[in-house]
């Protein structure tokens, strides 16, 4: 479970930062990539990584400002030419389906794979046996969502040596016990899974927020997150400017991390007004409130370790 930043800038592309796109790599968990936003030239950024577009399973759009969606039609189109045949589901605010449909229709683009577009509202927008994704509205000039990705808890490690000591030989029985099934042996003994499994492995939580002012929903989505990704378009002391433009400062992002009990904060959506030297100052500002803070850069990768 890794985060790979494909674009980390605000508003317009810059030499050092492309516009927003974040890949959640779930290769071990489900052999897939989940993409969050797809700003202009996202597919160009992907060319500099090991990501294979055919692995993209889901795309989550936070809001419909151009620096978060202009790269989406091109990415969807190119996936057809790069071996993508499996279904892709795109989630996002109302208007997203029209944007995709018109873009592909006017350009006469034919996709070789099924495409589903789900226009979301607040609440749980996806759930399967592995993950839950919850969305909530943030405070921006247009509807902007934050996403909370919850990995479900997994059963503990199978205590194979203990099973062998109990006279159970490796084979199908091991798998059934791992899956939580009680087994009756030939001699009448009942093997109860709880006695042969280690503690449950706690699932990880990643929170990825769209553009937003400081708000309660951001704190709610980030509650106890292993990693919070929060925009920091402005430096501390520019709260009035941030409010006027529906964005956040470094201090506000850090306050969300602190109040939510997040374990790690990564700042992104950095304005081009800040050069490389200034990035260090932005991190220091956030660390005044939340010490475990770092700043995103294009192609930076963060591993979210198992608990």
Long-range contacts (C-beta under 8 A, 24 or more apart in sequence): 1-25, 1-26, 1-28, 1-29, 1-151, 1-204, 1-206, 1-303, 1-304, 1-306, 2-301, 2-302, 2-303, 2-304, 3-206, 3-227, 3-229, 3-266, 3-301, 3-302, 3-304, 4-49, 4-51, 4-299, 4-300, 4-301, 5-268, 5-296, 5-297, 5-298, 5-299, 5-300, 5-301, 6-42, 6-45, 6-46, 6-49, 6-298, 6-299, 7-37, 7-39, 7-41, 7-42, 7-45, 7-298, 8-268, 8-269, 8-270, 8-296, 8-297, 8-298, 8-300, 9-67, 9-269, 9-270, 9-271, 9-272, 10-67, 10-231, 10-233, 10-247, 10-269, 10-270, 10-271, 10-272, 11-67, 11-271, 11-272, 12-67, 12-272, 13-39, 13-40, 13-41, 14-272, 16-275, 16-276, 16-297, 16-298, 17-270, 17-272, 17-297, 17-298, 18-42, 18-44, 18-45, 18-298, 19-67, 19-68, 19-70, 19-71, 20-67, 20-68, 20-268, 20-269, 21-45, 21-71, 22-208, 22-229, 22-268, 23-49, 23-51, 24-149, 24-206, 24-208, 25-51, 27-55, 29-130, 29-151, 30-57, 30-130, 31-55, 32-56, 32-57, 32-58, 33-57, 34-58, 34-59, 34-60, 34-149, 35-59, 35-60, 35-75, 36-60, 36-61, 36-62, 36-147, 36-208, 37-61, 37-62, 37-68, 37-69, 37-210, 38-68, 38-69, 38-70, 38-71, 38-72, 38-75, 39-66, 39-67, 39-68, 39-69, 39-70, 39-71, 40-66, 40-67, 40-70, 40-71, 41-71, 42-71, 42-72, 42-74, 42-75, 43-71, 43-74, 43-75, 43-78, 45-298, 45-299, 46-75, 48-299, 49-299, 52-82, 52-83, 53-78, 53-79, 53-82, 53-84, 54-79, 54-82, 54-83, 54-84, 54-85, 54-86, 56-84, 56-88, 57-86, 57-87, 57-88, 57-89, 58-88, 58-89, 58-90, 58-91, 58-126, 59-88, 59-89, 59-90, 59-91, 59-92, 60-90, 60-91, 60-92, 60-133, 60-147, 60-208, 61-90, 61-91, 61-92, 61-93, 61-96, 62-92, 62-144, 62-145, 62-146, 62-147, 62-208, 62-209, 62-210, 62-211, 63-92, 63-93, 63-140, 63-142, 63-143, 63-144, 63-145, 63-210, 63-211, 64-92, 64-93, 64-95, 64-96, 64-99, 64-142, 64-143, 65-142, 65-211, 68-210, 68-211, 69-96, 69-99, 72-99, 72-100, 72-103, 73-100, 73-103, 73-104, 73-107, 73-109, 76-100, 76-104, 76-109, 76-111, 76-115, 77-104, 77-107, 77-109, 77-111, 79-111, 79-113, 80-109, 80-110, 80-111, 80-112, 80-113, 84-112, 84-113, 85-112, 85-113, 86-113, 87-113, 87-114, 87-115, 87-116, 88-113, 88-114, 88-115, 88-116, 89-115, 89-116, 89-117, 89-118, 90-115, 90-116, 90-117, 90-118, 91-118, 91-120, 91-125, 91-126, 91-133, 91-135, 92-117, 92-118, 92-119, 92-120, 92-145, 93-119, 93-120, 93-142, 93-143, 93-144, 93-145, 94-119, 94-143, 95-119, 120-145, 134-221, 136-217, 136-220, 136-221, 137-217, 138-209, 138-210, 138-211, 138-212, 138-213, 138-215, 138-217, 138-218, 139-212, 139-213, 139-214, 139-215, 139-217, 139-246, 140-210, 140-211, 140-212, 140-213, 140-246, 141-245, 141-246, 144-210, 144-211, 144-212, 145-210, 146-207, 146-208, 146-209, 146-210, 146-212, 146-217, 146-218, 146-221, 147-207, 147-208, 147-209, 147-221, 148-205, 148-206, 148-207, 148-221, 148-222, 148-225, 149-205, 149-206, 149-207, 149-208, 150-203, 150-205, 151-203, 151-204, 151-205, 152-203, 153-200, 153-201, 153-202, 153-203, 154-200, 154-201, 154-203, 155-179, 155-180, 155-193, 155-197, 155-200, 155-201, 156-197, 156-198, 156-199, 156-200, 156-201, 157-197, 157-198, 157-201, 158-196, 158-197, 158-198, 159-196, 159-197, 159-198, 162-195, 162-196, 163-191, 163-196, 166-191, 166-196, 201-306, 201-307, 202-307, 203-307, 204-304, 204-305, 204-306, 204-307, 206-304, 207-260, 207-262, 211-246, 211-247, 211-269, 212-246, 212-247, 212-248, 213-242, 213-243, 213-246, 213-247, 213-248, 213-252, 214-248, 214-252, 214-255, 214-256, 218-256, 218-260, 219-256, 219-259, 219-260, 220-260, 221-260, 222-256, 222-257, 222-260, 222-262, 223-260, 223-261, 224-260, 224-261, 224-262, 224-263, 225-260, 225-262, 225-263, 226-262, 226-263, 226-264, 226-304, 226-305, 226-307, 227-262, 227-263, 227-264, 227-265, 227-266, 227-302, 227-304, 228-256, 228-257, 228-260, 228-262, 228-264, 228-265, 228-266, 229-266, 229-268, 229-296, 230-256, 230-257, 230-265, 230-266, 230-267, 230-268, 231-267, 231-268, 231-269, 232-267, 232-268, 232-269, 232-270, 232-282, 232-286, 232-295, 233-269, 233-270, 233-271, 234-271, 235-274, 235-278, 235-281, 235-282, 235-285, 236-285, 236-288, 249-285, 250-282, 250-283, 250-285, 250-286, 251-285, 251-286, 251-288, 251-289, 253-286, 254-285, 254-286, 254-287, 254-288, 254-289, 254-290, 254-293, 255-289, 255-290, 257-289, 257-290, 257-293, 258-289, 258-290, 262-290, 263-292, 264-292, 264-293, 264-294, 264-302, 265-290, 265-292, 265-293, 265-294, 266-293, 266-294, 266-295, 266-296, 266-302, 267-293, 267-294, 267-295, 267-296, 268-295, 268-296, 270-295, 270-296
